[in-house]
């Protein structure tokens, strides 16, 4: 990947990351937090898989299976927990917890 694309891709990721709570708030009232999280994982995972396949970087050799399974489990648990918390506390608190709390933690 060239250096000139890196800041653009990071900006795109930040924009998408910051809209997850808003997407849930604007979703139909019957949309369950687990369904929203599953849709997020399916779209994001599919997009990343497409990039890896197009770039020709996929290989089963030296693939860290344990790390992949642990990361998958953590991501799968994060989704319903985050979206349930946002549905209970609201978008503003969810956004604050994602953006400001890590900053306060690093400063103190």
N, C-alpha and C positions, 0 to 999 in steps of 0.2 A: 504494500500500500504506500502511496506517495504521501509525503508530509503535507502537501497542500490540501489533501482531502480530509485529513485527520480532524482539524478544528470544526469543519462543517458537519462531519459525522457525529462528533461529540455534542454539538449544538442540537442536532436532530434528536439524538438520544435523550438529552436533557428536556427538550420540549415534550417528547412523548412520555417521559417519566413523570413530568409534572402534571399531566392531564388525566391520570388514572382515576383519582378521586372525583374529578369533575365528570368524567365519563360515567362513573357509577351514579352520580347524582342526577345526571340527565337521562339515564337508562329508564326503561319502564319500571313502574313500582313493583311489578311482580318479579323482576330480575333478582335472583338470589346472589349474594356475594360470591358463593362458590362457582356459580355459572359464569360470572364476570371474570373471575380469576382464571377459570379454565379456558375461556375464550382468549384471554390475554396470553396465556402460555401457548396455546395452539397457534395463534397468529405470530407471536414472537419467535417461537421455536421453528415454525415453518419458514419464516423469513431467514433466520440464521442458517437453517439447513440448506436453503436454496443458495445462499451466498457461498457456503462451503463447497457445495457440489459444483456450482458454476466456476469457482476459482480453482477447482481440482485439488483442493487441499485435504480431502477426506481420505483417511487411511485407517484400517483396523489394526495395523501394526503399532505396537507401543501405545495403544489407547488405554488410558488409566480408568479402568472399569469402576473401581471403588470410588474414586473421586467423582466420576460422572454420576454414579448412583447417589452418593451423598449430596451432591449439588442439586440433583433432581428432586430429592426428598425435601431439602430445605426450601427450594423454590415452590414446590407443591404445597408445603405447609404455610409459607409466607402469604400466598395469594388469598386463601379464605380468611386468614387471621387479619390481614391488613384491610380487606374490603368489609369484613364484619365490623371492625373498629371504626372505619369511616362511616358506615351506615348508622352506627350508634352515636358517634361524637360529632359527625359532620365533616364536610370537606375542609373547612378552615383549620381545624385541629389536626386532621390527617396530614395536610400540607405542611403545617408548622412542624409536626413531629419529624417529617422527612427532611426538611431543609434546615431548620434552626437548631434542633436538638443536637445533631452531630457537630455543628459548629461550636455550641456551648461546651460540649464534651471535650473537644480538642483544645479549646482555650483554657479551660480550668485544669 
